[in-house]
Structures are given as structure tokens and as C-alpha cells.
Amino acid sequence: MTATAALLPEPVLQLQGVGLTYPGPPSVTALHPGDLTVHQGDYLAVVGPSGAGKSTFLNIVGLLDTPSTGRHLLDGVDVATLSDARRTALRGTRIGFVFQAFHLLPHRTVLENVELSMLYQRIARRVRRERAAEVISRVGLAHRASALPTRLSGGERQRVAIARALAAEPSLLLCDEPTGNLDSTTTSSILDLFDGLHRDGMTIMVITHDEQVARRARRTVTIRDGHLTETEPERQL
């Protein structure tokens, strides 16, 4: 091992020749075989036009779909070797999902929404509540912990969704158009939050159409016609 390799953080995600082709006839290739390594502390944006293969890529990375070719490792675990139950458990503990539509339970408080995300992890109730309160404070919503989502702004609801994703202490924060329902000012505040999480060591991958979002990332991956390529991001001044 070279000195340079020894200094690199451990990989969180490794895709080696990973692709997905739906059988026919005729067969349809949604994602051509490609490679990608995401190290601890990386911050990636995944961009590309509609229909390019971003959703397929998201589903593979998020363990929602199984690739038809290649090798997929998450925290060093070869996903192909796992049963459905173990794959579900790995997804629930190692990946924190943030979606455009928030997906909060409207009749549960902010604290309860975040706490419920840990319900199936065999974590004691007291620990769940303490951890939920901690991540709610981390996203700047301690003063709204007892509020219902229906009483929150869009930006606040997305912060709750981020807190929920962080509660399980995942290896990867996987965000699908996380600012798609937000105005530009609120988008900027959410991106500031991502910047802070990244500085604290969180590994973040954001699938987005928004150039403002992509410019905040440290790496940019483009998907076009099912082909995965890494490009230099445009930095905000």
C-alpha cells in the first residue's frame, strides 16, 4: 500500500462495473456499467437531465434495486451476498434518506417523527428520545420539537426530514431533490445545513437538477443516457 493510499478515508460506497438492464424483449439498459468510489466525508452531487438514469442510480445506491451487473459494496459489505432481510437492515442502519416530499407523519410531533425512525433498531425508548432531541437541535429546530408538521414551513419540514435521516447515525446521507419544493432563500439555508454536516464528517450524496445545489458539492457526477461520469463542479464565489 502506498503512503497516499494509506491516507485516504475508508470507502463508504464502491460501485465496480455496476449497471442495470431490464430484460425484454426488448431489453432496456437503464444504467450502463460504471465505477464509483465514495469515501468517508465526501460530498457529491449527481446531476443529469430527466430520464438520464438518476432515479435508477439512486435506487441502486439506496439498496432499493439490485444491479444486473457489477459489484456493490456498502461499508465494505458486498450487497449481493445478503438476504432480503439483511439488505433491508443494512439500508435502515447505514443510509439516511432525504426526499423532496418530506414524508412526515402529519399527526405526530417533530420529536415523534424523528423518534419513530429508530423504532425497529432495538434501541431503548429513552435512548431514542435523547437521540431524536439531539439531532433536532443539530438541525436548528429544538424550539419546534413539540410542533406538528402541519404547523411548520417547508424549510422546517425538510430540516425535520434531515434530522430523521441522521437519527440512525448513517454512513451515507442520500438526498433526492431535497430542495425541489423550496424557494431559493430556504434552499440556501438547507444547503448551509448540508455544508455544516459535511464539515462535521458526514458523507453526503445529493441527486439534483438544481445548479445552485450542485455547486455546493465537492464532487459532481453526471449521468447522461445511462452513462456515469465524474466532472469538475462549478464553485460558488
BELLIN-V266692 format. One record per residue. SS is DSSP state (~ for helix, > for strand, _ for the rest). PHI is phi in degrees with one decimal (* if undefined). PSI is psi in degrees with one decimal (NA if undefined). Layout:
# BELLIN-V266692
ss=SS phi=PHI psi=PSI
ss=SS phi=PHI psi=PSI
This chain:
# BELLIN-V266692
ss=_ phi=* psi=132.3
ss=_ phi=-76.2 psi=162.0
ss=~ phi=-62.3 psi=-37.0
ss=~ phi=-63.3 psi=-45.7
ss=~ phi=-63.0 psi=-35.6
ss=~ phi=-66.7 psi=-24.8
ss=~ phi=-84.6 psi=-14.5
ss=_ phi=-70.4 psi=141.8
ss=_ phi=-63.3 psi=161.9
ss=_ phi=-66.7 psi=143.8
ss=> phi=-68.7 psi=135.0
ss=> phi=-87.3 psi=-41.6
ss=> phi=-132.4 psi=133.3
ss=> phi=-133.0 psi=119.8
ss=> phi=-110.7 psi=120.6
ss=> phi=-121.8 psi=101.2
ss=> phi=64.5 psi=30.3
ss=> phi=-79.8 psi=130.2
ss=> phi=-150.9 psi=169.2
ss=> phi=-141.1 psi=122.0
ss=> phi=-123.2 psi=126.4
ss=> phi=-85.0 psi=130.1
ss=_ phi=-66.4 psi=151.4
ss=_ phi=-100.4 psi=-146.6
ss=_ phi=-89.9 psi=147.7
ss=_ phi=-81.6 psi=155.3
ss=_ phi=-71.6 psi=151.0
ss=> phi=-128.5 psi=123.5
ss=> phi=-90.7 psi=111.2
ss=> phi=-86.3 psi=-30.5
ss=> phi=-144.5 psi=119.0
ss=> phi=-74.2 psi=151.6
ss=> phi=-55.2 psi=132.3
ss=> phi=-153.4 psi=166.7
ss=> phi=-118.0 psi=144.9
ss=> phi=-158.8 psi=133.8
ss=> phi=-121.0 psi=128.8
ss=> phi=-117.2 psi=118.9
ss=> phi=-92.7 psi=162.1
ss=_ phi=-55.3 psi=130.3
ss=_ phi=87.7 psi=0.5
ss=_ phi=-69.3 psi=157.6
ss=> phi=-138.4 psi=105.3
ss=> phi=-113.4 psi=144.1
ss=> phi=-110.5 psi=136.4
ss=> phi=-112.8 psi=115.9
ss=> phi=-124.0 psi=165.8
ss=_ phi=154.7 psi=160.7
ss=_ phi=-68.6 psi=164.3
ss=_ phi=-58.7 psi=138.7
ss=_ phi=80.7 psi=6.5
ss=_ phi=-80.3 psi=-20.3
ss=_ phi=121.1 psi=8.5
ss=~ phi=-64.6 psi=-41.1
ss=~ phi=-66.0 psi=-39.8
ss=~ phi=-60.9 psi=-44.9
ss=~ phi=-60.6 psi=-46.1
ss=~ phi=-58.0 psi=-45.8
ss=~ phi=-65.4 psi=-34.4
ss=~ phi=-70.5 psi=-49.7
ss=~ phi=-60.2 psi=-38.9
ss=_ phi=-82.0 psi=7.7
ss=_ phi=62.3 psi=28.9
ss=_ phi=-94.1 psi=-26.8
ss=_ phi=-125.5 psi=153.8
ss=_ phi=-104.6 psi=126.3
ss=_ phi=-65.4 psi=151.7
ss=_ phi=-88.0 psi=-17.9
ss=> phi=-139.2 psi=156.7
ss=> phi=90.9 psi=-176.7
ss=> phi=-125.6 psi=130.6
ss=> phi=-122.0 psi=116.2
ss=> phi=-117.2 psi=132.1
ss=> phi=-121.0 psi=118.1
ss=_ phi=51.6 psi=38.7
ss=_ phi=81.0 psi=-2.2
ss=> phi=-92.7 psi=124.4
ss=> phi=-74.3 psi=108.4
ss=~ phi=-61.7 psi=-30.9
ss=~ phi=-65.1 psi=-19.3
ss=~ phi=-85.9 psi=-3.7
ss=_ phi=-94.3 psi=148.3
ss=_ phi=-72.1 psi=167.5
ss=~ phi=-58.5 psi=-40.5
ss=~ phi=-65.8 psi=-42.5
ss=~ phi=-71.4 psi=-32.4
ss=~ phi=-65.0 psi=-42.4
ss=~ phi=-63.1 psi=-42.3
ss=~ phi=-64.1 psi=-41.0
ss=~ phi=-63.2 psi=-43.8
ss=~ phi=-61.2 psi=-41.5
ss=~ phi=-71.1 psi=-24.7
ss=~ phi=-104.4 psi=-24.6
ss=~ phi=-106.8 psi=-15.6
ss=> phi=-124.2 psi=127.0
ss=> phi=-103.7 psi=119.9
ss=> phi=-95.9 psi=137.6
ss=> phi=-129.3 psi=123.2
ss=> phi=-113.4 psi=161.9
ss=_ phi=-60.4 psi=-37.2
ss=_ phi=-92.6 psi=8.3
ss=_ phi=71.4 psi=-52.2
ss=_ phi=57.4 psi=48.1
ss=_ phi=-95.2 psi=150.7
ss=_ phi=-79.8 psi=118.1
ss=_ phi=-68.0 psi=-24.7
ss=_ phi=-101.8 psi=15.0
ss=_ phi=-116.4 psi=144.5
ss=> phi=-68.7 psi=170.0
ss=~ phi=-55.3 psi=-48.9
ss=~ phi=-60.2 psi=-42.8
ss=~ phi=-67.6 psi=-39.8
ss=~ phi=-58.4 psi=-44.5
ss=~ phi=-71.6 psi=-41.1
ss=~ phi=-64.0 psi=-39.0
ss=~ phi=-62.8 psi=-24.5
ss=_ phi=-65.7 psi=-16.7
ss=_ phi=-105.0 psi=7.6
ss=_ phi=-61.1 psi=-34.5
ss=_ phi=-99.6 psi=18.9
ss=_ phi=-104.7 psi=12.0
ss=_ phi=57.5 psi=39.4
ss=_ phi=-102.1 psi=132.8
ss=_ phi=-57.0 psi=146.9
ss=~ phi=-57.4 psi=-41.9
ss=~ phi=-61.4 psi=-41.4
ss=~ phi=-68.1 psi=-40.4
ss=~ phi=-58.8 psi=-45.5
ss=~ phi=-66.5 psi=-41.1
ss=~ phi=-64.2 psi=-43.0
ss=~ phi=-67.9 psi=-39.2
ss=~ phi=-60.7 psi=-45.7
ss=~ phi=-62.2 psi=-36.8
ss=~ phi=-65.6 psi=-46.8
ss=~ phi=-73.8 psi=-29.8
ss=~ phi=-63.3 psi=-41.7
ss=~ phi=-65.0 psi=-37.4
ss=~ phi=-62.1 psi=-33.0
ss=_ phi=-93.2 psi=8.3
ss=_ phi=83.4 psi=25.7
ss=_ phi=-124.2 psi=25.1
ss=~ phi=-56.9 psi=-34.1
ss=~ phi=-75.5 psi=-6.2
ss=~ phi=-116.3 psi=13.8
ss=_ phi=-60.5 psi=-30.4
ss=_ phi=-95.7 psi=3.2
ss=_ phi=-81.7 psi=154.9
ss=> phi=-86.7 psi=149.3
ss=~ phi=-55.9 psi=-30.8
ss=~ phi=-65.6 psi=-16.2
ss=~ phi=-99.6 psi=8.3
ss=_ phi=-106.8 psi=153.3
ss=_ phi=-73.7 psi=169.4
ss=~ phi=-60.1 psi=-42.2
ss=~ phi=-64.2 psi=-39.0
ss=~ phi=-66.6 psi=-40.6
ss=~ phi=-63.0 psi=-37.7
ss=~ phi=-69.2 psi=-33.0
ss=~ phi=-65.1 psi=-37.4
ss=~ phi=-63.3 psi=-42.9
ss=~ phi=-61.8 psi=-38.4
ss=~ phi=-67.2 psi=-42.5
ss=~ phi=-59.6 psi=-42.6
ss=~ phi=-60.2 psi=-41.4
ss=~ phi=-67.2 psi=-32.8
ss=~ phi=-78.8 psi=-20.0
ss=_ phi=-59.9 psi=-33.5
ss=_ phi=-82.7 psi=2.9
ss=_ phi=54.7 psi=58.8
ss=_ phi=-74.3 psi=163.0
ss=_ phi=-78.8 psi=-30.1
ss=> phi=-135.5 psi=128.9
ss=> phi=-96.3 psi=111.9
ss=> phi=-109.1 psi=113.5
ss=> phi=-117.3 psi=125.1
ss=> phi=-108.0 psi=105.7
ss=_ phi=46.1 psi=55.4
ss=_ phi=-67.6 psi=-16.2
ss=_ phi=-112.0 psi=11.7
ss=_ phi=-62.7 psi=-25.6
ss=_ phi=-103.6 psi=14.5
ss=_ phi=-117.4 psi=151.5
ss=_ phi=-76.0 psi=173.0
ss=~ phi=-65.2 psi=-37.4
ss=~ phi=-67.5 psi=-44.7
ss=~ phi=-67.4 psi=-37.7
ss=~ phi=-55.9 psi=-45.5
ss=~ phi=-60.6 psi=-39.4
ss=~ phi=-68.1 psi=-36.6
ss=~ phi=-67.4 psi=-39.7
ss=~ phi=-66.6 psi=-34.8
ss=~ phi=-61.2 psi=-39.3
ss=~ phi=-63.2 psi=-44.8
ss=~ phi=-59.9 psi=-40.9
ss=~ phi=-58.7 psi=-43.0
ss=~ phi=-65.1 psi=-42.1
ss=~ phi=-62.5 psi=-40.1
ss=~ phi=-64.0 psi=-42.6
ss=~ phi=-61.5 psi=-30.1
ss=_ phi=-80.8 psi=-1.3
ss=_ phi=105.9 psi=1.6
ss=_ phi=-70.1 psi=139.3
ss=_ phi=-89.9 psi=124.0
ss=> phi=-127.4 psi=133.9
ss=> phi=-127.7 psi=125.0
ss=> phi=-120.3 psi=121.0
ss=> phi=-92.2 psi=124.7
ss=_ phi=-154.5 psi=154.0
ss=_ phi=-97.8 psi=-12.0
ss=_ phi=-89.5 psi=119.1
ss=~ phi=-62.9 psi=-35.0
ss=~ phi=-59.6 psi=-40.0
ss=~ phi=-69.5 psi=-46.2
ss=~ phi=-62.8 psi=-34.6
ss=~ phi=-66.8 psi=-22.3
ss=~ phi=-74.9 psi=-21.9
ss=_ phi=-73.6 psi=161.2
ss=_ phi=-92.7 psi=-20.4
ss=> phi=-134.7 psi=149.0
ss=> phi=-128.0 psi=127.1
ss=> phi=-112.1 psi=128.4
ss=> phi=-106.4 psi=134.5
ss=> phi=-115.2 psi=123.4
ss=> phi=-140.9 psi=124.7
ss=_ phi=53.1 psi=36.4
ss=_ phi=80.2 psi=4.4
ss=> phi=-103.5 psi=135.8
ss=> phi=-103.6 psi=122.9
ss=> phi=-138.3 psi=148.3
ss=> phi=-98.3 psi=135.7
ss=> phi=-127.7 psi=161.0
ss=_ phi=-75.8 psi=127.0
ss=_ phi=-74.1 psi=151.5
ss=_ phi=-84.7 psi=124.9
ss=_ phi=-86.4 psi=145.8
ss=_ phi=-77.6 psi=139.4
ss=_ phi=-85.6 psi=NA
